[in-house]
């Protein structure tokens, strides 16, 4: 469902009309959001994805050390 057209301003000062949740600024290529609360959701999603990736890499490192490297070093 399209939103009502609203005038939004980018951090670089470029002003334009948007009727979408997120649109890209033509001058600086930054994302400009229709609602300010959506910007915080994107930051939290990035932090969540980074945390999941770190947890997976940590788990795989643990599995490698315990199941593969440790038995080879004991020999």
Secondary structure, 3 states (H helix, E strand, C coil): CCCCCEEEECCCCCEEEECCCEEECCCCCCEEECCCHHHHHHHHHHHHHHHHHHHHHHHHHHHHHHHHHHHHHHC
